[in-house]
Amino acid sequence: MIGMLTGRLVVKRPPSLILDVGGVGYEVEAPMSTFYDLPETGATTTLYTHFVVRQDAQLLYGFGTEGEKALFRELLKVSGVGPKVALAVLSGVSADEFRAAVRTGDAARLRRTPGIGKKTSERIVMELRDRFAADAGSGINVDTDTACFGVARIEARAALESLGYKPAEAERFVAAVYEDGMATDQLIRAALKQVMR
């Protein structure tokens, strides 16, 4: 798994860019929100990445913040939403605007994004509203990319879901054990101990 790349920015051609990491050029697709904050070509930059292996391709998606990457992964869990649609969403609205639209049920706001129709926007709102509401109810500001718990909570929940737990169960176990300042790996371990009780 390639989780992060730091290297020299060689090419910026939305939606893709090339990052030279130790003489290897990684082609990465990124949302416009990431492109807006990229330095000039030739400068060194860091991208948080999501690696996808398909039967016909290996694709790398890059993001300027861990929060953006986590939101991209949440979108991929929505039925019928693939990487291209998730990139379009992140290109069309900020992370804060997206979460606000989901929490308030504003599917019309999401439909303004190219490639997002009525059914897809409603499905996104329906499937993500409970997760975002749980995050908001926790008192933690997950809209801030630097909020460690926001990213840790999403990653820990995703880890439990990959082990076969339902989203609501994963959220319950993670919320039950969180303590201020916990890193993702600590949160996962503590949640798994909670599961075994």
ZAMARGU-4260 file (C-alpha; in steps of 0.2 Angstrom, whole numbers, plus 5000, padded with zeros to 4 digits):
<rodrens>
0) 5000/5000/5000 | 5006/5017/4996 | 5000/5029/5009 | 5010/5045/5006 | 5023/5052/4993
5) 5035/5066/4995 | 5045/5071/4980 | 5048/5084/4966 | 5032/5090/4957 | 5037/5087/4938
10) 5020/5089/4929 | 5003/5098/4934 | 4990/5094/4921 | 4973/5092/4930 | 4966/5080/4935
15) 4984/5071/4935 | 5001/5076/4940 | 5018/5067/4941 | 5028/5067/4957 | 5047/5062/4955
20) 5051/5052/4971 | 5069/5046/4970 | 5070/5045/4951 | 5053/5036/4950 | 5039/5046/4942
25) 5022/5043/4950 | 5007/5048/4940 | 4994/5053/4953 | 4976/5059/4950 | 4970/5073/4962
30) 4955/5083/4965 | 4955/5102/4961 | 4955/5106/4979 | 4973/5098/4980 | 4978/5107/4964
35) 4974/5124/4970 | 4987/5122/4984 | 5001/5114/4975 | 5017/5123/4973 | 5025/5127/4956
40) 5033/5113/4946 | 5051/5109/4952 | 5046/5111/4970 | 5045/5097/4983 | 5028/5092/4990
45) 5019/5079/5000 | 5003/5070/4995 | 4993/5058/5005 | 4988/5044/4993 | 4975/5030/4990
50) 4981/5016/4979 | 4968/5006/4969 | 4972/4990/4960 | 4960/4984/4947 | 4961/4970/4934
55) 4965/4982/4920 | 4975/4996/4930 | 4984/5002/4945 | 4979/5019/4950 | 4985/5031/4963
60) 4975/5046/4970 | 4983/5060/4979 | 4977/5073/4992 | 4984/5088/5000 | 4978/5083/5017
65) 4974/5068/5027 | 4956/5074/5030 | 4953/5075/5011 | 4960/5057/5009 | 4948/5051/5023
70) 4933/5060/5015 | 4938/5052/4998 | 4938/5035/5006 | 4921/5038/5015 | 4914/5042/4998
75) 4920/5026/4990 | 4910/5016/5003 | 4894/5024/4995 | 4885/5012/4984 | 4888/5017/4965
80) 4902/5030/4969 | 4919/5026/4961 | 4935/5036/4962 | 4930/5047/4947 | 4914/5053/4956
85) 4923/5055/4973 | 4936/5066/4964 | 4922/5076/4956 | 4914/5079/4973 | 4930/5085/4981
90) 4934/5096/4966 | 4916/5104/4967 | 4914/5108/4985 | 4926/5110/5000 | 4926/5096/5014
95) 4917/5108/5025 | 4903/5112/5012 | 4901/5093/5008 | 4899/5088/5026 | 4887/5102/5029
100) 4877/5097/5014 | 4876/5079/5020 | 4871/5083/5038 | 4857/5095/5032 | 4851/5083/5018
105) 4855/5096/5005 | 4856/5083/4990 | 4853/5098/4978 | 4870/5106/4983 | 4879/5090/4978
110) 4870/5089/4961 | 4878/5105/4956 | 4894/5094/4954 | 4897/5088/4936 | 4893/5069/4935
115) 4882/5069/4951 | 4864/5065/4947 | 4848/5065/4958 | 4850/5047/4963 | 4868/5048/4967
120) 4867/5064/4977 | 4852/5057/4987 | 4862/5040/4990 | 4877/5050/4996 | 4867/5060/5008
125) 4857/5045/5015 | 4873/5033/5017 | 4884/5046/5025 | 4872/5057/5035 | 4872/5045/5050
130) 4891/5044/5050 | 4894/5063/5050 | 4880/5065/5063 | 4889/5053/5074 | 4905/5063/5072
135) 4896/5079/5075 | 4888/5072/5091 | 4905/5067/5098 | 4910/5085/5100 | 4925/5082/5089
140) 4928/5094/5075 | 4931/5082/5060 | 4929/5096/5048 | 4946/5102/5053 | 4959/5092/5043
145) 4972/5094/5058 | 4959/5087/5070 | 4968/5070/5074 | 4953/5062/5081 | 4943/5065/5065
150) 4956/5056/5054 | 4959/5043/5067 | 4941/5039/5070 | 4937/5037/5051 | 4953/5026/5049
155) 4949/5015/5064 | 4931/5013/5059 | 4936/5008/5041 | 4948/4995/5049 | 4934/4987/5059
160) 4923/4988/5043 | 4936/4979/5033 | 4936/4965/5047 | 4917/4963/5043 | 4909/4974/5056
165) 4894/4984/5051 | 4897/5003/5050 | 4885/5006/5065 | 4894/4993/5076 | 4912/4999/5071
170) 4906/5017/5075 | 4900/5011/5092 | 4916/5002/5097 | 4927/5016/5091 | 4917/5029/5101
175) 4916/5019/5116 | 4935/5018/5118 | 4942/5035/5112 | 4952/5046/5123 | 4960/5062/5119
180) 4976/5061/5109 | 4974/5043/5103 | 4982/5039/5087 | 4974/5028/5074 | 4983/5012/5079
185) 4980/5014/5097 | 4961/5017/5093 | 4960/5001/5083 | 4968/4991/5096 | 4957/4998/5110
190) 4941/4996/5099 | 4946/4977/5096 | 4948/4974/5114 | 4931/4982/5117 | 4924/4970/5104
195) 4931/4955/5113 | 4923/4959/5130
</rodrens>
